[in-house]
Amino acid sequence: MRFFVGVCALLALPFAVWSVLAPAAAADEPDAVKLIFESEHLSNIEQGDQVEYKATRSVTNQDLLGLPYSDEITLKVVGAEAAGKKDVHLQIYTGERARDLQKMAGMSINPVFVLYMDQAVNTFSQLAGGKRAYLKRVFSMALKDKAEIKPVKVQYKGKPIDAYRISITPYADDKAAAKMEGWDKSKFVFVVSKQVPGEIVDLHSTFSNPSVGNLTLQDRITLPGVEGVQ
C-alpha cells in the first residue's frame, strides 16, 4: 500500500483542466457543474478585500499518513476588470509550508475550488496509486453525472444562510476500484452559498480505508465564521 507522507504539492491553475464537457442544468435547477464551474464566485468580493480560509488535515495514524496540520489560505482581490472579472492573489499556507504566491488575472471563478480538487486528486493518487490524469477525469465526470446535491442551512457569523451541499464518491464504482488498495470509498463534499464572499462555505475530503486498520485522512478548507456544516 502506498501510504501518504507529508504535504502533497498543490496546483492552483489552470481551471480549464477541470472543466467538464456537458452543459449545466436549467437555470432554476441546482447542478454541480453550474455551481462549481460556471458561477461568478468572485462577484461579491470587492477590490482590496480578502477572504481567509482555514485549512486543516487530521489523520488516524501519523506513522502511516503523515502529520496533521492547521494553516491558512488567503484570497485577495487586487483589481477589477470589465464584465465583473477580478485579478486575484492566492497565498497557499504560511511560514515554512507556504507556497509561492499565485497571481491570476481575469478570474470570475474562485480558484480555491481548483486548489481543493487538485489536492484531493494528488492525495488520492499517493494513497491509492493511479495516474493523476485518469483520477482527475473520473473526479470531474462524477461531479457531472453522480453528484448528490441538497439544500442545507448553515450558520455564518451567527446568522442562518442558504447553501447547497454537493457530495461525490467518484471512485467507488470505478472499473479500477479493485486496484485502489481499499481507498475507493473516499468521499468529497462541497458546501457552497451565494451568501458568503467567494461562495465557498466548506470543502471536505474524507479518505477512508476500512481494509487496513480503519485508516482515515481528512482534508478541509473552511470559511471562518461558518458553523453547523455536516
WOWO-V530204 format. One line per field, one symbol per residue. ss: DSSP state (2 for helix, 1 for strand, 0 for the rest). burial: I if it has 16 or more other C-alpha atoms within 10 Angstrom, else O. Layout:
ss = ???
burial = ???
This chain:
ss = 00000000000000222200000000000002222220002222000001111111111002222000111111111111022201111111002220000111111000022222222222222222000222222222222220011111111100111111111100000000222000000011111100000001111111111000001111111110011000
burial = OOOIOOOOOIIIOOIOOIIIOOOIOOOOOIIIIIIIIOOIIIIOIOOOOIIOIIIIIIIIOOOOIIOIOOIIIIIIIIIIOOOOIIIIIIIIIOOOOOOOOOOIOOIIIIIIIIIIIIIIIIIIIIIIIIOIOOIIIIIIIIIIOOIOIOOIIIIIOOOOIOIIIIIIIIIIOOOOIOOIOIIIIIIIIIIIIIOIIIIIIIIIIIIIIOOOOOIIIIIIIIIOOIIOOO
